[in-house]
Amino acid sequence: MVACSNHAGGATLLIMDDNPLPLIRLLANRLERISADSVWAHRASGVRGTLLIALDELEIQDTISRDALDKAINIGMEILKAAAKEKTG
């Protein structure tokens, strides 16, 4: 389960349950689908790479810095929102 709340500066902070794997997989898949023509494609690629590394670490050793993971997930969500706005623009 994922809950959203407003954070300082108007950003959305995601709060996840104990199993972030489904969300990481979904987000990585969505970031991969951002068009190469988008101004967000390069940044999406970097965040996707970070998420895939985190996914590997979680599957292998079941430990990871939760702060770093939360930050990558939040950045990924913001990129998806910006890319969607750009597309519908």
N, C-alpha and C positions, 0 to 999 in steps of 0.2 A: 504494500500500500504506500502511496505517496501523498503527502499533504503539502499544500502550498500556502505560504504566508507572505505578507508584504514585509520587506526589509528596508533598512535605511536607504535613502536615495531612490525609492520607488522600485528597486529590484525585487524579484521574486525569489524567495529562498525555499528550496525544496527540502523537505524532511522525509527521509526514507525509513522503512522498517528495517529489520535485521538482514534481509536478503535483497541487496541492490542489483543482483545479477540480471534479472529480467529487464529492469530499467536501463542498465548499462548497454545491454544487447540492443534494445529498441532504439535508444538514442544514437548508438554507433551506426546502426542501419540507416536511420533517418539522415544523419549527417553525411553519410556516403552518397545519398541521393540528391544532395544539393548540386545544381547544375554547375558545370565547370565555367560557365559564362557569368556566374554570380560573383559579385565582389566579395562574398562571404566564403567562397569555396576553399581558398587557401587556409583561412583560419579554421574552418570546419575540419579540414584534413588534419591539422595539428591536434585539435581537441579530440578528434576520433582516435588518433594514434594514442593519445594519453589514456583514453577510455579502454582501448583494446589491451594496452599494457596492464592497466588496473584489473581488467577482466582475467587476464592470464594469471596475475599474482593471486587474485582471489580464488581462482579454481585450483591452483597448485598448493598454496600455503594458507589460504583462508585468513590472511591478515593484510591490511593496507592502511595507510593513513586516511582516516575518515574525513579529515578536513580537506586534504588534497582532492579526494574523490568527490566530495560535495562541491568543491569549487569547480572542478572540471564539468560536473553534471550541470551546474547552474550556468556556466559559460556556454555549454552546448545548447541548452534550452534557449538562451538569449540569441545565439546565432540562428537557431531554427526560426525563432520569431522574426528576426530581422530579415532573413532570407525569404520568408513567406510574405512579409510586407513588401519587399522588393519585387517579388514576382507578381503580386496583385496590384502593386503600385499605381 
